[in-house]
Amino acid sequence: MYEPYTRQALPERYYRELLGTALCVFNANNAFIIENILRNDEKKAYTWFELIDKESGKLKGPIRDTISQKSDDIALKFDSIVEMRNRIIHSFQITSEDGTQMLATKTKINEGNIQFRITEDYLNTFIKANEDLAIALDTFRGENFPLCL
C-alpha cells in the first residue's frame, strides 16, 4: 500500500492504526508510571526530568523503590508490556506470503534465530494489556492518594 505522502511500501491502514494506537497507549502508561513513582517517592529521590529521560526498561529501579512497596502487580504488568513494546519498536518490515507489509523481529542467534511476526492479534493484545495497566495505575493512584476536598 502506498500513500500520497510516501512512495515506500506500507502495511495496510488498519495495521498502521493499531501501531499508532499501540505507541500512544504505551506512551500514556509510561507517563502514568512516572506520575505514580513521583506520588509514592517518600524520600523525594526522583524528579520528573530524571525519570522522563530514562528508557522505559530503566524505570524498574524507581518502580521497585516506590510502587512495588505497595503493589508488585503493576511492576509485573509494566515489565511485560515493555518487553512487548521492545518487539514492536525494534522490528523490521517484511513482505508476508500474501504480499502485505507487516513488522517482524527475530530471536537472537543463541535463542534459535526464529522470526516473530508482529500480527494484528499481537498489537491488540498489547493494547489490551496497556488498558489493564492503566486501570491498575488509576486504582493504585486512587487508593494511595484520595482527592482532597
N, C-alpha and C positions, 0 to 999 in steps of 0.2 A: 504494500500500500504506500502511496505517496501523498504528500500534502503540498499545497501551493508554497509553503514556506521552506520546503527542503526537497531535494531530489533523491535523498537517501531512502532506502527501503525501510519501512517502519512496520511494527506489529499492527494488528487490527485496532480500530478505535477503542473498542470496549476493553481490550487488554491494556492499552495505554491509559485508559480511565482508571482501571484498577491499580496500575503502577503509580499514578498520581495520587490516588486515594491512600495507597499504602504509605507513600512518602509523607503525606500530610498527617495521617493519624499517628505515625511513629514520631514525627517531629513534635506534635502536640503532647504526646506522652513523655517524651524526653524532657520537655519544659515542665510538665506536671511533676515528674520525678524530682527535678531540681527544686521546684516550689516546695514539695514535701520534705526534701532534705533540709532546706533552709528553715522551714517551720519547726522541724524537730532537732535542729542543731543547738542543743542547750549550751554547748561550750563556745558557740559562735566561731567555730573553726573554719567555716567555709564562707565564701562570698559568691554572689550570683556570677560575677565576672569570671572567677576561677572555674566554677562549675560549667558555665556555658561554653568555655573554651575546651573542655575535656571531650575526648571521644566518648561515645556512649558506653562502651565497654569499660572505660576507666572510671565510671561512676560507681563501680562495685564497692570501693572502699568507703566513700561517703554514704552510700546506701547502707552498708553494714554498720557504720558508726551512728546512724540516725534512725532510719526507717525500720531496719531489721531488729532494732531493740524492742519493737512493738509488733512487727509483722514480717515473718520470713516469707510469707506467700507473695508479697509484692516483689521482693528481690528475685524469687524463682521465676515469676512471670516475666519480669523485665529481662532477666538473663536469656530466657528462651526467645523472647522477641528480638533481642539484639542479635542472637545467632541467626534467626530467620532473616532479619534485615541485612545482615552481612552477606548472606547468599544473594539477595536481590541487588545490593549496591555493588558487589564485586563480581557481577555476572558479565557475560559476553553475549552478543546477539548471534542467533543461529537461524538457519532456514530449516524448518521441520520437514518431515516426509511429505506433508500435504502442501508444501510450498509457502506456508505462512512464516512470518518472522516471530520469534519469541526469544526470551532470555534463558540462559543456562549457566551453570557453574560446573565445576568438577571437583572431586575429592583430590587430595594430594596424592602424589605418586605412592608414598608409603601407606596410603589408606585405600589403595586399589585403583586410583586414576579413573574413577567412574563419573560419567557425565550425569548431572542432575538438572532437570528442566524446571524452570520457574513457570508453572502452569497457572491457569486461572484459578483452579482449586487451591493451589498453594497461596496465591495472593488473597483469595477470600478467607482462607484460614488465618493468614497473617492479620488481615483487617479485623476479623472477629476477635483474635487474641488481644489486639490493641484495645478493642472496645471493652473486653473483660478487664484488662489492666486499668483502663480509665475509670471504670465503675469502682474497682478496688481502691484506686487512689482517691477518688471522690469520697468514698465511705471512710477511708482512713483519715482523710483531712477533716471530715465532719465529726468523727469520733474523738479526735485529738484536739480540735480547735473549734468548739462551738461558737456560733455567731454571738457577738456581744450586742445586746440591745440597749 
